[in-house]
Amino acid sequence: MTDKQTVLGEIDAEYAKFQDTINGLERDKLDVIFYDGWSVKDIVAHMLGWEREMTEALRRIARGERPTPEGVDYSNGDEWNSKFAARMRGQLPTTVLAEWGQVHGGFRKAMVDVPDDRFGEGKSVNRIAEATAYGHYKEHAPAIKEWRQREGL
């Protein structure tokens, strides 16, 4: 999966599957801690944070710049995850979900705006798409499904 249309298709398909995974949860259930100290809201908040951050990386790539600004290091994913989740902790779960929808739309548009020739095996755009979008959704959906099944949700 390397070309632009295939990557966009995978993002769309996995985003829809993830939405199906969380659809129907009552607001109070979105705040229940079940996954390594996190709730559905926290999981979504950290995905939202990565998509927001990588939207800017995609815009830089589209302009022919390096994806990562000078002095920024994304190598400590746990630190960034905590930061993104903490940023949204005081928000209502419904606010977090709504904001993610908006951020995801911007992320996808930024992906569309990247020139086709910047896509390919091992290229930054493809790594961003997998780590931030479709691979990320696939990573977290099973834990939510398992929790919902266990709790009868």
VENFENLIN-V223637 format. One record per residue. PSI is psi as a letter, one per 20 degrees, with the letter a starting at -180 (none if undefined). NEAR is the number of other C-alpha atoms within 12 Angstrom. D_CENTER is the distance of its C-alpha to the mean C-alpha in Angstrom with 2 decimals. Layout:
# VENFENLIN-V223637
psi->PSI near->NEAR d_center->D_CENTER
psi->PSI near->NEAR d_center->D_CENTER
This chain:
# VENFENLIN-V223637
psi->n near->21 d_center->18.55
psi->h near->24 d_center->19.00
psi->r near->24 d_center->19.95
psi->g near->26 d_center->17.97
psi->h near->22 d_center->18.66
psi->g near->21 d_center->17.78
psi->g near->31 d_center->14.38
psi->g near->32 d_center->13.72
psi->g near->21 d_center->15.26
psi->g near->26 d_center->13.13
psi->g near->35 d_center->9.85
psi->g near->25 d_center->11.82
psi->g near->19 d_center->13.35
psi->h near->26 d_center->10.56
psi->g near->35 d_center->8.71
psi->g near->21 d_center->12.31
psi->g near->25 d_center->12.95
psi->g near->30 d_center->10.22
psi->g near->26 d_center->11.70
psi->h near->17 d_center->15.02
psi->h near->27 d_center->14.27
psi->i near->33 d_center->13.97
psi->q near->22 d_center->16.42
psi->i near->14 d_center->19.76
psi->p near->26 d_center->19.01
psi->q near->17 d_center->21.32
psi->g near->20 d_center->20.21
psi->h near->15 d_center->22.00
psi->h near->26 d_center->20.32
psi->i near->34 d_center->16.81
psi->i near->28 d_center->18.29
psi->p near->23 d_center->19.94
psi->p near->18 d_center->19.28
psi->i near->22 d_center->19.16
psi->n near->22 d_center->16.75
psi->l near->15 d_center->18.00
psi->j near->14 d_center->18.59
psi->q near->26 d_center->15.44
psi->r near->32 d_center->15.22
psi->g near->42 d_center->12.82
psi->g near->42 d_center->12.51
psi->g near->39 d_center->11.76
psi->g near->41 d_center->9.07
psi->g near->47 d_center->7.34
psi->h near->40 d_center->8.54
psi->h near->38 d_center->7.21
psi->g near->44 d_center->3.43
psi->g near->39 d_center->5.24
psi->g near->36 d_center->7.25
psi->g near->37 d_center->5.64
psi->h near->40 d_center->4.93
psi->g near->31 d_center->8.37
psi->g near->32 d_center->9.82
psi->i near->37 d_center->9.17
psi->g near->34 d_center->10.46
psi->h near->30 d_center->13.57
psi->g near->33 d_center->13.71
psi->h near->39 d_center->13.74
psi->h near->28 d_center->16.38
psi->g near->25 d_center->18.36
psi->g near->30 d_center->18.37
psi->h near->25 d_center->19.57
psi->j near->16 d_center->22.33
psi->j near->17 d_center->23.34
psi->r near->17 d_center->22.28
psi->q near->21 d_center->20.64
psi->h near->28 d_center->16.84
psi->p near->23 d_center->17.32
psi->q near->17 d_center->19.77
psi->p near->11 d_center->22.90
psi->i near->8 d_center->22.80
psi->p near->13 d_center->19.06
psi->o near->13 d_center->18.15
psi->j near->22 d_center->14.71
psi->h near->10 d_center->16.56
psi->n near->11 d_center->16.45
psi->h near->17 d_center->12.96
psi->h near->13 d_center->14.38
psi->g near->16 d_center->15.73
psi->g near->23 d_center->12.64
psi->g near->28 d_center->10.82
psi->g near->23 d_center->14.00
psi->g near->23 d_center->14.24
psi->g near->28 d_center->10.98
psi->g near->29 d_center->11.97
psi->h near->23 d_center->15.53
psi->h near->20 d_center->14.98
psi->j near->29 d_center->14.16
psi->h near->24 d_center->16.64
psi->i near->16 d_center->19.41
psi->q near->21 d_center->17.71
psi->q near->21 d_center->18.44
psi->h near->29 d_center->15.85
psi->h near->27 d_center->16.50
psi->g near->20 d_center->15.88
psi->g near->34 d_center->12.42
psi->g near->32 d_center->11.64
psi->g near->19 d_center->13.48
psi->h near->25 d_center->11.88
psi->g near->32 d_center->8.33
psi->g near->24 d_center->10.30
psi->g near->19 d_center->11.86
psi->g near->28 d_center->9.16
psi->g near->35 d_center->7.48
psi->g near->23 d_center->11.16
psi->h near->23 d_center->11.73
psi->g near->36 d_center->9.08
psi->g near->36 d_center->10.70
psi->g near->24 d_center->14.05
psi->h near->29 d_center->13.71
psi->g near->42 d_center->13.07
psi->h near->29 d_center->16.14
psi->i near->26 d_center->18.11
psi->p near->34 d_center->18.00
psi->q near->22 d_center->21.38
psi->h near->21 d_center->21.69
psi->i near->20 d_center->23.49
psi->i near->30 d_center->20.57
psi->q near->29 d_center->18.93
psi->r near->22 d_center->20.40
psi->p near->18 d_center->20.51
psi->i near->15 d_center->19.55
psi->q near->22 d_center->18.65
psi->g near->29 d_center->16.03
psi->g near->43 d_center->14.26
psi->h near->34 d_center->14.06
psi->h near->26 d_center->12.89
psi->g near->39 d_center->10.02
psi->g near->45 d_center->9.15
psi->g near->31 d_center->9.55
psi->h near->23 d_center->8.16
psi->h near->39 d_center->4.84
psi->d near->45 d_center->4.71
psi->h near->33 d_center->7.78
psi->h near->25 d_center->8.75
psi->g near->29 d_center->5.96
psi->g near->35 d_center->6.71
psi->h near->26 d_center->10.23
psi->g near->21 d_center->10.33
psi->h near->34 d_center->9.98
psi->g near->29 d_center->11.66
psi->h near->20 d_center->15.06
psi->h near->24 d_center->15.48
psi->g near->38 d_center->14.92
psi->g near->26 d_center->17.30
psi->g near->17 d_center->19.74
psi->g near->26 d_center->19.82
psi->g near->25 d_center->20.40
psi->g near->12 d_center->23.10
psi->h near->11 d_center->24.71
psi->i near->13 d_center->24.87
psi->k near->11 d_center->25.94
psi->none near->17 d_center->23.13
